[in-house]
């Protein structure tokens, strides 16, 4: 019995040259290409997945041809040499662009009602009652976690691998 038309698929054909797994999937619109469509009727190899247009960046493009790290909607700190995301007044939290945690001696960016995520337990228990604001807690937890990660990223410290010209060429 014949095999499925998609590259790498060894399953037997059910109908229309496709196996049961691939029966509702489309083939790349480029002639003689048997890859599965990713977007815009093209496979990844032929341009279905756009990459960030920022030099030496290989991340997936989101809005405006840029990845989330290089998108103009998230400006970087205005201090020369700093590649962190700005928080307030075009400054990152390390350079005074945010409110620090209200806990004594903590310089971490405040996330939850004036406290960093680590020190949120210093708030009165009625504020932390999961029954009264469970949705806020889960959202704040996620936002706080992501923002803490992004705050620590310094783009000047990241070495991006050089892209191979052949891997980015659209045929």
C-alpha positions as CSV (number, residue, x, y, z in Angstrom):
1,X,0.0,0.0,0.0
2,X,1.3,3.5,-0.8
3,X,2.8,5.8,1.9
4,X,1.6,9.3,2.9
5,X,2.8,12.2,0.7
6,X,4.2,14.3,3.6
7,X,8.0,14.2,4.1
8,X,9.0,11.7,6.9
9,X,5.6,10.1,7.2
10,X,5.6,6.4,6.8
11,X,1.9,5.8,7.5
12,X,-0.3,4.1,4.9
13,X,-2.6,6.2,2.7
14,X,-6.3,6.3,3.5
15,X,-7.5,8.7,0.8
16,X,-6.2,11.5,-1.4
17,X,-2.5,10.5,-0.9
18,X,-2.7,11.3,2.9
19,X,-2.7,9.2,6.0
20,X,-5.3,9.4,8.8
21,X,-3.1,11.9,10.8
22,X,-2.5,14.2,7.8
23,X,-5.9,13.9,6.1
24,X,-7.0,17.5,7.1
25,X,-3.6,19.1,6.7
26,X,-2.5,21.0,3.6
27,X,0.7,20.6,1.5
28,X,3.1,23.5,0.9
29,X,2.1,25.4,-2.2
30,X,5.6,25.3,-3.7
31,X,5.8,22.8,-6.5
32,X,7.5,19.5,-5.5
33,X,7.5,20.4,-1.8
34,X,5.9,17.7,0.4
35,X,6.1,19.6,3.7
36,X,3.1,20.5,5.8
37,X,1.8,24.1,5.6
38,X,2.8,26.3,8.6
39,X,1.2,29.6,7.5
40,X,0.1,31.4,4.4
41,X,0.0,28.2,2.4
42,X,3.8,27.7,2.9
43,X,5.9,25.4,5.0
44,X,8.6,26.7,7.3
45,X,11.3,26.2,4.7
46,X,9.6,28.3,2.1
47,X,8.6,31.3,4.4
48,X,5.6,30.1,6.4
49,X,7.4,31.1,9.6
50,X,8.8,34.6,9.6
51,X,11.9,35.4,11.6
52,X,12.7,38.7,13.5
53,X,14.2,41.3,11.2
54,X,16.5,42.6,13.9
55,X,20.2,41.9,12.9
56,X,21.4,38.5,14.1
57,X,18.1,37.6,15.8
58,X,16.6,34.2,15.0
59,X,13.5,34.4,17.1
60,X,10.0,34.1,15.6
61,X,8.5,37.4,14.4
62,X,5.4,38.6,16.0
63,X,4.2,42.2,15.2
64,X,5.8,44.4,12.6
65,X,8.4,41.8,11.6
66,X,10.0,41.8,15.0
67,X,10.1,39.4,17.9
68,X,8.7,40.4,21.3
69,X,12.2,41.4,22.5
70,X,12.8,43.8,19.6
71,X,9.3,45.2,19.2
72,X,9.1,49.0,19.5
73,X,6.1,48.6,21.8
74,X,8.5,47.6,24.6
75,X,11.1,50.3,24.7
76,X,14.5,49.6,26.2
77,X,16.1,51.5,29.1
78,X,17.5,54.9,28.0
79,X,20.8,54.5,30.0
80,X,23.6,54.0,27.6
81,X,24.8,50.4,27.5
82,X,21.7,49.0,29.3
83,X,19.6,46.6,27.2
84,X,16.9,45.9,29.8
85,X,13.2,46.8,29.2
86,X,12.1,50.2,30.5
87,X,9.5,50.3,33.3
88,X,8.9,54.0,34.0
89,X,10.4,57.3,32.5
90,X,12.3,55.2,29.9
91,X,14.4,53.6,32.7
92,X,14.6,50.0,33.8
93,X,14.0,49.1,37.4
94,X,17.8,48.9,38.0
95,X,18.2,52.6,36.9
96,X,15.2,53.9,38.9
97,X,12.4,53.2,36.5
98,X,10.1,51.5,38.8
99,X,8.8,51.3,42.4
100,X,10.9,49.1,44.6
101,X,9.3,46.6,46.9
102,X,8.0,48.0,50.2
103,X,9.9,45.4,52.3
104,X,12.9,46.7,54.2
105,X,16.1,46.4,52.2
106,X,14.5,44.8,49.1
107,X,15.2,46.5,45.8
108,X,13.2,44.1,43.6
109,X,10.5,45.7,41.4
110,X,7.1,45.9,43.1
111,X,4.6,43.5,41.5
112,X,1.7,42.9,43.9
113,X,0.1,45.7,45.9
114,X,3.5,47.4,46.5
115,X,5.5,44.3,47.2
116,X,7.6,42.0,45.1
117,X,6.3,38.5,44.6
118,X,8.6,37.1,47.2
119,X,7.4,39.6,49.9
120,X,3.7,39.6,49.0
121,X,3.2,37.4,52.1
122,X,3.9,40.5,54.3
123,X,0.4,41.8,53.2
124,X,-2.5,41.2,55.6
125,X,-4.1,37.8,55.2
126,X,-7.5,39.3,54.1
127,X,-5.7,40.9,51.1
128,X,-4.2,37.5,50.1
129,X,-7.5,35.6,50.6
130,X,-7.6,33.3,47.5
131,X,-11.4,33.1,47.6
132,X,-11.8,36.9,47.2
133,X,-9.3,37.5,44.4
134,X,-8.2,34.2,42.9
135,X,-8.2,35.6,39.4
136,X,-5.9,38.5,40.4
137,X,-3.5,36.2,42.2
138,X,-3.0,33.9,39.2
139,X,-2.7,36.8,36.8
140,X,-0.3,38.7,39.1
141,X,1.7,35.5,39.6
142,X,2.2,35.1,35.9
143,X,2.9,38.7,35.2
144,X,5.3,39.0,38.1
145,X,7.2,35.9,37.1
146,X,7.5,37.0,33.4
147,X,8.4,40.6,34.4
148,X,11.1,39.3,36.8
149,X,12.6,37.2,34.1
150,X,12.5,40.1,31.6
151,X,14.0,42.5,34.1
152,X,17.1,40.4,34.5
153,X,17.8,40.1,30.8
154,X,20.5,42.4,29.4
155,X,20.6,42.2,25.6
156,X,24.2,43.5,25.6
157,X,25.2,40.3,27.4
158,X,23.6,37.9,24.9
159,X,25.6,36.5,22.1
160,X,23.4,35.7,19.1
161,X,24.7,33.0,16.8
162,X,25.4,34.1,13.2
163,X,22.6,33.0,10.9
164,X,23.4,30.8,7.9
165,X,22.3,32.6,4.7
166,X,21.0,29.4,3.3
167,X,18.6,28.8,6.2
168,X,16.9,32.2,5.8
169,X,16.6,32.1,2.0
170,X,13.1,31.7,0.6
171,X,13.0,29.5,-2.4
